[in-house]
């Protein structure tokens, strides 16, 4: 008997090292779309959108709550799949409460959102908040009719009807227009291709002599192009003359591009890199020339599409928490400050370079020539001219 016990004890001693490093890990809870209580599609003024051009940017606003979802722990999550009609982006967001306590981390990969909760949900009850991000519609929508965009929520499917207009690229054009586009699949978006269109009327182009285009970089941007590509002719794909003009940046952030005398359209492109601190970037441009034998100075401000998102959360301290009671109002925390949310503070998304170098005008611009469509988009602005591309005539 003693011998058997001795052998069993010896076997046990051999097994202890094997089990010493094993941790039993239980799978985290995923509450899915039950987190979401309401969804709306709004513009930069937080007004509900009922009609929009397909390539215009918009904001998806969500409210969320953990009420009646059980006893959630740090590391538990909610995975939410967005409708296919929404163009997916890649980004990360940190949502804080009014006392700057981290409530939840949100990761967006394409059309999937993953909310991962922190210890805040263990220390507080009635945890709820808001979340938003900027995007645009994918090619899965039908133009010139009402599309029902279906979001999954705790109350089942919430259908958001919205009339999606075809992009208007048949306008008469203008003497001077400008816009900034994020190129390629860069995520997060940092590289902007600025596009200037001069004399882009569909018919009856003007005569331009002794012309100079002056560009003025907007805030939070760095010029990364050493030359500007200047194309003369009916279109970028059918040019009459192309030149690379060296850029000499002045101390005030401006540079000048001399123009050839012409009766044709002129397309100018160059690139900047942002610091990721804004949801929308701007650049100014001035055309100083003799137009149809009359001296004329025209100015324009170009805008990029909006990009980014954020939100916030709040809760009521539980019995085991020493945190001071918080107000019910949620304070937003964003990856990039939003003009549509007055409570936003920001963290910046990481940078990635664009690999595309297209210089064709965007179809988003209502005044651009229809000969040069672009798949890139822009959006409207709260206090500024439309980011679809500004026009000066």
N, C-alpha and C positions, 0 to 999 in steps of 0.2 A: 504493500500500500504506500509506504513511504517512498519507494522507488518510483511509483507512478506519479505521485505528487511532485517529486523532484523533476521528472521529465516534463510534466505539464508546466511547472514553473519556468523551466529552461526555455520551453517553446514560447511562453509569454514574454520572457525577456528578449527573445529574438524579434518578436512582432512589435514591441513597443516603439522601436525607432522607425518602423514603417508607417505607423499611424501618427507619430508625433507631429509631422508636418502637414497633416490633412485638416482642412477647414471645411465644415459643412456649410455650403452657401445655398440659401433658399432663393428661388427665382423671384425677381422683383415684380410688383403688381403693375399691370398696364391697364389703365382705365379707358384708353382709347378716346373716341370722340365724345364720350359722356362728360368730358371736361368742358366742352363748348356749350354755352347757353344761348348765344345769339351771334349772327354774322351780318355785316352790312358792307356794301361797296360804296365808297365815298370819294370825294375829291379833296383837294388840299385845304378847302374850307370846311371839311367834315360834313359836307352836304351829300345826301344820298343821291347817287347817280341813277337815272332812269334811261339815259341815252348817252352814247359815247362812240367816238371813232375807234375802230379796231386797234390802231397802233398807239392810242393815247394811254398814258400811265394812269393808274388809280390806286387807291389804298383799300386794303381789306382790313376791316375792323372786327375784332372778335372780343366778346366778353366770356370769361371762364369762371368756374366755381368748383370747389372740391366738396361742397355740401352733399351729403347723402351718398358719398362714394366710398365710405368705409374708413378704417383706421390706416391712413397712408403713412409711410415712413420715408425717410431720406433715401433717395435712390429709386423710389417708385416713379413711374412715368406715365405719360399719355401720348400715344401715337395717333396722329390725325392725318388722314390722306385728303389732299385737296382735289377739287374737281379737275378733270382733264382740260377743261376750258381755260384754266388759269395757268399762265406760263410759270414754270418752276424756276426758282433761283436757289443759290447756295449762300447761306449766311448763318451767323450765330448771334444770339441776343441774350442779355442778362436782365431779368426783371427784378426790381428791388421794391421794398415798401417805403413808406414815407420817412422811416428812420434809417434808411440806407442799408437795411438787412436784405440779403439775397434770398429771394423767394423761390425762383425757378430759373433754370437755364433752358433756352430753346435753341434747338438746332434745326435748320431748314436745309434739306437736301432735295432739290427738285421739287416735286409735289408732295413731299412728306415733311410734316412738322413733328418733332419729338420734344415734349416738355419733360424735363427731369427735375424732380422736386428736391429741395434741400431740407435741413433740419427744421426749417421754419414751419413746415407742415406738422411736425411733431410737437412743436412748442405753442402752436396757435390753433384756434378753431375758426370756423366761418371764413376759411381762406378763399379769396376770390380776387379777380383783377381783370385787366384788359391786355390785349396784344394786337399789334397791327404791323403790316409790311406793305411796301410798294411793289407793284407788279404790272403786268398788262395781260391781254388775252392771247391765248395760243392760236394755232391754226385750226383748232377743233371747233371753232364757233362758226355760225352761219351769218354772213353779212346781210345787212338791210332787212333784218327781222328781229323779233324778240327772241332772245335765248334765255332759257331757264337754267341758271347756274345752281346746282344742287350741292348743299353742304350738309354733312352729317353732324348732328348735335345730340345733346342729351334727350331732346324731345323728338328725335327722329330726323327725317330729312327736311331741311329748310331750303325752300326754293326762292332764289332771288331773280326776278325777271328783269332783263335789261335789253334795250334795243341797241344793237351793235351796227353802226354805220360803216359802209365801205370807206376806205381812205380816199379823200378828195385830192387827186393829183392832177386835175385838169384845169387849174386856175390860170390866170393871165400872167402870173409871175410878178416880179417887182424889180426895181432898180438895184436894191440891196437887201439880201436876207442872210441870216446866219443861224447855225444850230450846232450843238455838240452831241455826239453820239458815242455810246460805249460799244466798242467793236468786239466781235467774236464771242467766245464763251467765257470770258474772264469772270471769275468769281473769287472774292468780291471784286466789284468794278472799280477800277482806278484810272485806267488810260482812256482819255477822251480824244476823239478825232473831231476837231473843229472844222466846219465846212462853211465857206463863204460863197455866196452866189451873187454875181453882179450881172446886170443886164439880162436877167433870166425870163424876160417876157416870152410868151408863146409866139407872138407875132410882133412886128414893128419894133425890133430892137433899136435902141438909141445909139448915137455915135458918141464914143468916149475918147477924149483927147487929154493929154497932159495929166493923166490920172495917177493918184497915189492912194493905196489902201493902208490905213493905219490901224493896227490891231493893239488892243490893250488887254492884257491878261487879267482875269478876275481873281478874287482872293482864294487862298488855299490851293493854288496850282503852281506847278513848275513846268517850264517849257522843256520838252525833251527832243523836239525836232531841231536840227541845225539848219534845215532848209524848208521852205514852203513850196509845195508843188502848185504851179499855176498853169491851168489848162484853158486855152482859147478854142472856141469852136461850138458846134451844135450840141455836143455831149462829151462826157469824159471818154466814152468808148469810141467816139468819132471825132477826135480832136483835129484842129487845124494847126495848132502850135502848142508845145508843152515845154516848160522850163522849170528848173529848180533854182529858186531864188534864195541865196544865203540870208539867214536871219541874224541880225545884229540887235540884241536886246538892250534897250535903253534902261537907265536907272529907275525910271518910273514904271517899268514893266511893259513898255510898249515897243513895237517894232514897225518898220515901214516896208511896204512892197511896191516898187514902181510898176506901173502898168503900161503896156503897149497901147498905142492908138488902135482902136478896133470898133467894129460894129457888131461883133459877135458876143456870145455869152462868155463869161469868165468864171472859172471855178478855182478856189484857193483852199488848200487843206494843209493842216499841220496838227501836231499832237501835244497834249499836256498830260501831266500826271498829277492826281490830286492827293491830298493827305487823308482822305476818307472821313473828314470831320463834318461834311455837309451832305444833305440829301439831294441838293441841286446846286449846280455850278453855273457861273455866268462868264461871258467874255464880251467886251465891247468892240465895235468896229466903226471906222469912219472912212467914207469915200470922199476924196477931194479931187474933183475933175471938172473939165469943161464938157457938159452934157448937151448935145445938140446945139453947140456953139454958145451955151450959156454957162458961166461958172456956177458950180453947185457943190454944196457940202451936205452929205447925208450921213446920219449915224444910226447905229442899230445895236441892240443887246441880244446876244444869243444865249439860249438856255439848254441844259442837258435834261434828259428824263430824270425823274426822281427815283431814288434807290435807297433802300434801307428799311428800318423798322424799329419797333421797341414796344414798350408797354410798362406795366407795373402790377403790383399785387399788394394785398393788405390782409389783416386777420385780427382776431381777438385773442390775447394771451390766454393760454390754458393754465390750469392750477399749478403745474410744475414749472411754469415759466416765470422768470423774474423781470421780463421785459415790461416796460411801462405801456399802459394801454395806448393803442394807436387809433387814429381817426379812421372812419370808414372810407375816406376818399383815397383812391389809388393814385400813386405818383409814378409817372412814366419814366422808364429808363430806356434809352434808344441806342442803337448802333450808330445812328447818324441823326443829328437834330432835325426835327420836323417842324415846318411852319404850320402844320395842322394840329400840333399838340403843344399846348402852352406849358406843360409840366415835364417836358422831356429833358433829360440829361444824357450825355452820350458816351459811348465807347466806340472805338473804330474797328471796322472789319479789316482783315488782313488784305494785302495787296497781291495781285497777280497780273502779269502783263498780258496784253492782247496780242494775238498773232495775226489778226486781220489788218490789211492795209488798204482797204477799199476807199476810194475817194468819191464815189458816186453819191449824188444828193439823195436824201431820204424821201420816201414817199409820204412821210409824215408831214412834211411841210406843205401847206396848202398853196403856197406860192411858188414852189419849186417846179422845175420842168418835169413833165411826165416822162421824159426820156431816161430818167435815172432813178428808178425806185430803190429803196433800201428797206431791209427787214428790221432795221433798228427803229426805236420809238422814242417819243417824248411825251410830256404831260403838261397839264395846266398848272398855273401858279396862283397863290393866294393874292399877293400884292404886286405881282409882276406880270408883264405880258405873257401870253401863252408860251409854254416851253415846247410847243410843237414846232417852233422856229419862228423867230420874230421877223417882221417884215417892215421895211422902210421903202416908201415909194416916192 
